[in-house]
Amino acid sequence: ECSGSQCGATLYLPKPSKTSTSSSSSPPPVIVAAHGLGGERIWLGKFASVFAEHGFAVLTFDYRHWGSSDGLPRQ
Protein backbone atom coordinates (compact mmCIF):
# COMPACT_ATOMS: atom_id res chain seq x y z
CA GLU A 1 0.00 0.00 0.00
CA CYS A 2 1.20 3.50 -0.84
CA SER A 3 -0.76 6.62 0.12
CA GLY A 4 -4.00 4.63 0.26
CA SER A 5 -3.50 2.86 -3.08
CA GLN A 6 -2.69 -0.83 -3.50
CA CYS A 7 0.36 -1.31 -5.70
CA GLY A 8 0.69 -4.41 -7.86
CA ALA A 9 3.91 -6.30 -7.22
CA THR A 10 5.60 -9.60 -7.97
CA LEU A 11 8.35 -11.19 -5.90
CA TYR A 12 10.73 -13.55 -7.71
CA LEU A 13 12.65 -15.83 -5.36
CA PRO A 14 15.71 -17.92 -6.15
CA LYS A 15 15.36 -21.67 -5.89
CA PRO A 16 16.81 -22.95 -2.61
CA SER A 17 20.24 -24.45 -2.92
CA LYS A 18 20.30 -28.23 -2.58
CA THR A 19 23.32 -28.00 -0.29
CA SER A 20 21.99 -25.34 2.09
CA THR A 21 19.69 -25.78 5.06
CA SER A 22 17.05 -23.23 6.01
CA SER A 23 18.55 -22.73 9.49
CA SER A 24 22.05 -21.95 8.22
CA SER A 25 21.34 -20.10 4.99
CA SER A 26 21.15 -16.33 4.88
CA PRO A 27 18.47 -14.47 2.94
CA PRO A 28 19.32 -13.72 -0.69
CA PRO A 29 20.35 -10.25 -1.84
CA VAL A 30 17.34 -8.30 -3.13
CA ILE A 31 16.92 -6.24 -6.28
CA VAL A 32 13.99 -3.80 -6.52
CA ALA A 33 13.20 -3.41 -10.23
CA ALA A 34 11.07 -0.47 -11.30
CA HIS A 35 9.87 0.35 -14.78
CA GLY A 36 10.32 3.71 -16.42
CA LEU A 37 7.56 6.19 -17.09
CA GLY A 38 4.82 4.55 -19.11
CA GLY A 39 5.96 1.03 -18.31
CA GLU A 40 4.50 -1.90 -16.41
CA ARG A 41 6.16 -4.45 -14.15
CA ILE A 42 5.18 -7.31 -16.46
CA TRP A 43 7.86 -6.06 -18.87
CA LEU A 44 10.52 -6.77 -16.22
CA GLY A 45 9.63 -10.45 -15.76
CA LYS A 46 12.30 -11.91 -18.03
CA PHE A 47 15.02 -9.82 -16.39
CA ALA A 48 13.77 -10.70 -12.90
CA SER A 49 13.70 -14.42 -13.75
CA VAL A 50 17.33 -14.35 -14.89
CA PHE A 51 18.43 -12.59 -11.70
CA ALA A 52 16.45 -15.12 -9.61
CA GLU A 53 18.17 -17.97 -11.45
CA HIS A 54 21.46 -16.47 -10.28
CA GLY A 55 20.51 -16.31 -6.60
CA PHE A 56 18.83 -12.92 -6.21
CA ALA A 57 15.35 -12.14 -4.93
CA VAL A 58 13.71 -9.56 -7.21
CA LEU A 59 10.71 -7.36 -6.41
CA THR A 60 8.98 -5.76 -9.39
CA PHE A 61 6.09 -3.34 -8.92
CA ASP A 62 3.80 -0.95 -10.76
CA TYR A 63 3.75 2.65 -9.58
CA ARG A 64 0.42 4.06 -8.38
CA HIS A 65 -1.90 4.81 -11.32
CA TRP A 66 0.01 2.42 -13.61
CA GLY A 67 -0.39 -1.22 -14.63
CA SER A 68 -2.22 -3.28 -12.02
CA SER A 69 -1.84 -0.71 -9.23
CA ASP A 70 -4.77 1.34 -8.00
CA GLY A 71 -5.24 5.03 -8.49
CA LEU A 72 -6.86 7.64 -10.69
CA PRO A 73 -6.23 9.10 -13.16
CA ARG A 74 -4.94 6.03 -15.04
CA GLN A 75 -1.62 6.06 -16.86
Contact map, one row per residue, 1 for C-alpha under 8 A:
111111100000000000000000000000000000000000000000000000000000000000000000000
111111100000000000000000000000000000000000000000000000000000000100000000000
111110000000000000000000000000000000000000000000000000000000000000000000000
111111000000000000000000000000000000000000000000000000000000000000000000000
111111100000000000000000000000000000000000000000000000000000000100001110000
110111110000000000000000000000000000000000000000000000000000000100001100000
110011111000000000000000000000000000000000000000000000000000111100011100000
000001111100000000000000000000000000000000000000000000000000111000111100000
000000111110000000000000000000000000000010000000000000000011110000000000000
000000011111000000000000000000000000000000000000000000000011100000000000000
000000001111100000000000000000000000000000000000000000001111000000000000000
000000000111110000000000000000000000000000000001100100001110000000000000000
000000000011111000000000000000000000000000000000000100111100000000000000000
000000000001111100000000000100000000000000000000000111111000000000000000000
000000000000111110000000000000000000000000000000000110100000000000000000000
000000000000011111010000000000000000000000000000000000000000000000000000000
000000000000001111110000000000000000000000000000000000000000000000000000000
000000000000000111110000000000000000000000000000000000000000000000000000000
000000000000000011111000000000000000000000000000000000000000000000000000000
000000000000000111111101100000000000000000000000000000000000000000000000000
000000000000000000111111100000000000000000000000000000000000000000000000000
000000000000000000011111100000000000000000000000000000000000000000000000000
000000000000000000001111100000000000000000000000000000000000000000000000000
000000000000000000011111110000000000000000000000000000000000000000000000000
000000000000000000011111111000000000000000000000000000000000000000000000000
000000000000000000000001111100000000000000000000000000000000000000000000000
000000000000000000000000111110000000000000000000000000000000000000000000000
000000000000010000000000011111000000000000000000000000111000000000000000000
000000000000000000000000001111100000000000000000000000111000000000000000000
000000000000000000000000000111110000000000000000000000011110000000000000000
000000000000000000000000000011111000000000000000000000011110000000000000000
000000000000000000000000000001111100000000000000000000000111000000000000000
000000000000000000000000000000111110000000010001000000000111100000000000000
000000000000000000000000000000011111000010000000000000000001110000000000000
000000000000000000000000000000001111111110110000000000000000110000000000000
000000000000000000000000000000000111111000000000000000000000000000000000000
000000000000000000000000000000000011111000000000000000000000000000000000000
000000000000000000000000000000000011111100000000000000000000000001000000001
000000000000000000000000000000000011111110100000000000000000000001100000000
000000000000000000000000000000000010011111110000000000000000110001100000000
000000001000000000000000000000000110001111111000000000000001110000100000000
000000000000000000000000000000000000000111111000000000000000000000000000000
000000000000000000000000000000000010001111111100000000000000000000000000000
000000000000000000000000000000001010000111111111000000000001000000000000000
000000000000000000000000000000000000000011111111100000000001000000000000000
000000000000000000000000000000000000000000111111110000000000000000000000000
000000000000000000000000000000000000000000011111111000000000000000000000000
000000000001000000000000000000001000000000011111111100000111000000000000000
000000000001000000000000000000000000000000001111111110000000000000000000000
000000000000000000000000000000000000000000000111111111000000000000000000000
000000000000000000000000000000000000000000000011111111111100000000000000000
000000000001111000000000000000000000000000000001111111111100000000000000000
000000000000011000000000000000000000000000000000111111110000000000000000000
000000000000010000000000000000000000000000000000011111110000000000000000000
000000000000111000000000000110000000000000000000001111111000000000000000000
000000000000110000000000000111100000000000000000001111111100000000000000000
000000000011110000000000000111100000000000000000001100111110000000000000000
000000000011100000000000000001111000000000000001001100011111000000000000000
000000001111000000000000000001111000000000000001000000001111100000000000000
000000001110000000000000000000011100000010011001000000000111110000000000000
000000111100000000000000000000001110000110000000000000000011111000000000000
000000111000000000000000000000000110000110000000000000000001111101111000000
000000110000000000000000000000000000000000000000000000000000111111101000000
010011100000000000000000000000000000000000000000000000000000011111001110000
000000000000000000000000000000000000000000000000000000000000001111101111111
000000000000000000000000000000000000011100000000000000000000011111111110011
000000010000000000000000000000000000001110000000000000000000011011111000001
000000110000000000000000000000000000000000000000000000000000010001111100000
000011110000000000000000000000000000000000000000000000000000011111111110000
000011110000000000000000000000000000000000000000000000000000000111011111000
000010000000000000000000000000000000000000000000000000000000000111001111110
000000000000000000000000000000000000000000000000000000000000000010000111110
000000000000000000000000000000000000000000000000000000000000000010000011111
000000000000000000000000000000000000000000000000000000000000000011000011111
000000000000000000000000000000000000010000000000000000000000000011100000111
